Amino acid sequence: MAAMAVDRGGVIRLFGRIREAWDRSRAVRRTEGRTGGEQRSHNLFEAAAAYVSACADDDQEGIDEAAGWVSPEALSFGVNELACRAVIALARERGESPRVVARALLGLPAA
């Protein structure tokens, strides 16, 4: 699997996008009434998986939807947990340390 290069400000932009998507989804939820029965709630890990997948696909609708499922703090925690698990899995696959893999994914020089 080829390493994904992310510029140094990528993480900061990701959390900025989380906050923006949350703000947009809150505005939408205020204007929409519930129709039909009770909606199924999503847990933070479902939200994080959907959010990150939508970000990877540059799917703004998916980003906004996933960001509305949980609070920004919960989404941030879920994205962090997903990142940790992904780095660990990739490190095991490559036979490298998580530190080496994380730095490579972010395009940082070896420590």
Helices and strands as residue ranges (DSSP letters): H 10-31, H 44-56, H 60-67, H 72-94, H 98-105
